[in-house]
Amino acid sequence: MKLKTFPLFKPYLTFVLDNRFRGLFDKVESHLKFMGVKPGMRVLEVGCATGFVTSYLSNLVSGDGFVVSIDVQEKMIKKAKRKRGFLKNTDFRTESATDIKSVKDEEIDLVLLYFSFHEISGKEDAVREFYRVLKPKGILSIREPREEVLKKNRNAYWEYIEKHGFKPAFEAENCDAISCCLKFIKD
């Protein structure tokens, strides 16, 4: 089954994603912990937009860890740098998930996609890149909007990513009213 690609989120609509009220319904920090983020990790955040989630990531990996946050849209990265350029352990980069040139092989502990996998055009190339940059036993964690990852699509996601060398990190579904989490280990 071919996975659907949704249009990129428009930079002029980022106020929807990046506002103080988001925390009332999206428990970002607890989601990130469940997704595998720990102190000292090197994390690649794919589709960071303006860096709302990046702030939480930076805090969770702490001073010893590092976050590379990429987005294919240059306007998003400019906004992220303007809003969150003060984060010392974070680097914002304009880069495509299908060709991550700035990250070396097996350099990353965790690849994180927080509401962004559904927007990637060329998912197969992206999953290959995630596999390349992850250390052995590294984690690929994907949190997607629930309506875009309905049950039949979740199964397609599992199969799709497994065929690219990953093993599911858990069998049970982890969904709430807003989103679902899929978590894999590099085999």
C-alpha positions in Angstrom: 0.0 0.0 0.0 1.3 3.4 -0.9 1.2 5.8 2.0 -0.6 9.1 1.3 1.3 12.4 1.3 -0.4 15.4 2.7 0.4 19.0 1.7 3.1 20.8 3.7 1.8 23.0 6.5 1.8 26.6 5.4 4.3 28.9 7.3 1.6 31.6 7.7 -0.5 29.2 9.7 2.1 28.4 12.3 0.2 30.3 15.0 -2.0 27.2 15.1 0.9 25.0 16.1 3.0 27.4 18.1 0.9 29.0 20.8 0.6 28.8 24.6 -2.8 27.1 24.4 -1.4 24.0 22.6 -0.2 22.6 25.9 -3.7 22.3 27.1 -4.5 19.5 24.7 -1.0 18.2 23.5 1.1 16.9 26.4 4.3 17.2 24.4 6.8 16.4 27.2 5.1 13.2 28.2 4.7 12.2 24.5 8.4 12.8 23.9 9.4 10.7 26.9 7.2 7.8 25.7 8.7 8.2 22.2 12.1 7.5 23.8 13.8 10.9 24.4 16.3 10.7 27.2 19.1 12.9 28.6 22.3 12.8 26.6 20.8 11.7 23.3 21.6 13.0 19.9 18.1 13.6 18.3 17.2 14.3 14.7 13.9 16.1 14.7 12.3 15.9 11.2 9.8 18.5 10.2 10.4 20.9 13.1 8.4 23.8 11.7 8.9 26.8 14.1 10.4 24.7 16.8 7.6 24.4 19.3 8.5 20.7 20.0 12.2 21.5 19.8 12.1 23.5 23.0 10.9 20.4 24.9 13.4 18.2 23.1 16.3 20.6 24.0 15.3 20.5 27.6 14.8 16.7 27.8 18.2 15.8 26.2 19.8 18.4 28.5 23.3 19.9 28.2 25.0 16.6 27.2 22.5 15.9 24.4 22.0 17.6 21.1 19.1 18.2 18.8 19.4 18.6 15.0 16.0 20.1 13.9 15.4 20.1 10.1 12.5 21.3 8.0 12.3 21.4 4.2 10.7 24.9 4.3 13.3 27.7 4.7 10.6 30.0 6.1 9.9 27.6 8.9 13.6 27.4 9.8 13.9 31.2 9.7 11.0 31.4 12.2 12.4 28.7 14.4 15.8 30.4 14.5 14.1 33.7 15.3 11.9 32.2 18.1 14.2 29.6 19.5 17.8 30.4 18.3 18.7 30.8 22.0 18.7 27.0 22.5 22.3 26.1 23.1 22.1 22.4 22.3 20.1 22.8 19.1 20.9 23.4 15.5 18.1 24.4 13.0 18.8 23.4 9.4 16.9 23.7 6.1 17.1 20.2 4.8 14.9 17.5 3.2 14.1 14.3 5.0 14.9 12.4 1.8 18.5 13.7 1.6 20.0 14.5 5.0 23.5 15.6 4.0 24.5 17.4 7.2 24.2 14.2 9.4 26.8 11.4 9.2 26.1 7.7 9.2 25.1 6.2 12.5 25.4 9.6 14.3 21.9 9.8 15.8 20.3 8.0 18.8 16.7 8.9 17.9 14.9 10.2 14.8 11.7 12.0 15.8 8.8 13.0 13.6 6.1 14.9 15.5 3.1 15.4 13.2 5.3 15.5 10.1 5.7 12.0 8.5 2.4 12.4 6.6 3.8 15.4 4.8 7.0 13.8 3.5 7.1 13.3 -0.2 9.4 10.4 -1.0 8.8 8.4 2.2 10.9 5.5 1.0 14.0 7.7 0.6 13.3 9.3 3.9 13.0 6.0 5.8 16.3 4.9 4.2 17.9 8.1 5.4 16.6 7.6 8.9 18.1 4.1 8.9 21.4 5.5 7.7 21.8 8.2 10.3 20.6 6.1 13.2 23.1 4.2 15.4 22.6 0.5 15.8 19.5 -0.1 18.0 18.6 3.6 17.4 14.9 4.6 17.7 12.6 5.9 15.0 9.6 7.5 16.7 6.6 8.9 14.7 3.6 10.7 16.2 0.9 11.4 13.7 -2.5 13.0 13.9 -5.1 10.3 14.6 -7.3 11.2 11.7 -4.4 10.8 9.2 -3.3 7.5 10.7 -6.5 5.5 10.9 -6.3 1.8 12.0 -5.8 0.4 8.4 -3.2 3.1 7.7 -1.3 2.4 11.0 -0.9 -1.2 9.8 0.4 0.1 6.5 2.9 2.3 8.3 4.1 -0.7 10.4 4.6 -2.8 7.3 6.2 0.0 5.3 8.8 0.8 7.9 9.5 -2.8 8.8 10.4 -3.6 5.3 13.1 -1.0 5.5 15.0 -2.7 8.3 13.2 -1.6 11.4 11.4 -3.6 14.1 8.4 -2.4 16.1 9.4 -1.3 19.6 5.9 -2.3 20.9 2.9 -4.1 19.6 0.1 -2.2 21.4 -1.5 0.9 19.9 -0.6 4.1 21.6 -3.3 6.5 20.6 -5.1 9.3 22.4 -7.9 11.6 21.1 -5.5 13.6 19.0 -2.7 11.3 17.8 -1.0 7.9 17.6 2.6 6.9 18.2 4.5 4.4 16.1 8.0 3.5 17.5 10.7 1.3 15.8 14.2 0.1 16.6 16.9 -0.1 13.9 17.6 -3.8 13.4 
